[in-house]
Amino acid sequence: MAPLRDLELMIQSHYPLIAIETFEEARLERILAEVATSLRLPFFVWSVTTGLRRNGSLNSIYDSQAPLKALNNVAAMPGEGLFLFKDL
């Protein structure tokens, strides 16, 4: 699957931002979770309704519903991670 491999290469190359437009949001989230697992990266998902949360967790990071506050949390995190921001 070439597009998936291309996505992995972009992530490994430390692209700071990868924009993906899709109607298949759930499918993209599953694919990114698989890529994060493959690359041994923590995977976080943000939406305006749930805020920023680690994939699989029901708890959101405190005060992260606003996009800027979520980005501030990302900037303060130690180490690398993969972040999906929905509906921006």
C-alpha positions in Angstrom: 0.0 0.0 0.0 2.1 2.9 -1.3 0.1 5.8 0.2 0.4 4.3 3.7 4.2 3.8 3.2 4.4 7.4 2.0 2.7 8.6 5.1 5.1 6.6 7.3 8.0 8.1 5.5 6.7 11.6 6.0 6.3 11.0 9.7 9.7 9.4 10.0 11.2 12.4 8.1 9.8 14.7 10.8 7.4 16.7 8.6 6.0 19.2 11.1 2.5 19.2 9.6 0.7 16.8 7.3 -2.8 17.9 6.2 -5.2 15.2 5.1 -8.7 15.9 3.9 -11.1 13.0 4.1 -14.7 12.0 4.7 -13.5 8.8 6.2 -12.4 10.2 9.6 -12.7 6.9 11.6 -10.7 5.0 9.0 -8.0 7.7 9.0 -7.9 7.5 12.8 -7.4 3.7 12.7 -4.7 4.0 10.1 -2.8 6.7 12.1 -3.1 4.5 15.2 -1.5 1.6 13.3 1.3 3.9 12.0 1.9 5.3 15.5 2.1 1.7 16.9 4.5 0.7 14.1 6.7 3.7 14.7 6.4 3.4 18.5 5.0 6.8 18.9 2.3 7.9 21.3 -0.9 8.8 19.4 -3.1 11.7 20.5 -6.5 12.8 19.0 -8.0 16.2 19.4 -11.6 17.4 18.6 -13.4 20.4 19.8 -15.9 18.3 21.8 -13.4 16.0 23.6 -10.2 18.1 23.7 -6.8 16.4 23.4 -6.6 12.8 24.6 -4.3 9.9 24.1 -5.8 7.4 21.7 -7.7 4.8 23.6 -8.1 6.9 26.7 -11.5 8.3 27.9 -9.8 11.2 29.7 -8.8 14.4 28.0 -5.8 16.5 28.9 -7.1 19.3 31.2 -8.3 22.5 29.5 -7.4 21.4 25.9 -10.7 21.9 24.1 -9.6 25.2 22.5 -7.3 24.5 19.5 -4.6 26.9 20.8 -4.6 25.4 24.3 -4.3 21.9 22.7 -1.3 23.1 20.6 0.3 24.6 23.8 -0.1 21.2 25.4 1.5 19.5 22.4 4.4 22.0 22.5 5.0 21.3 26.2 5.1 17.5 25.8 8.5 15.8 26.1 9.5 13.6 23.3 7.8 12.8 20.0 4.2 11.9 19.2 1.7 11.7 16.4 -1.3 14.1 16.7 -4.5 14.1 14.8 -6.5 17.3 15.0 -10.0 16.8 13.6 -12.1 19.5 11.8 -9.5 22.3 11.7 
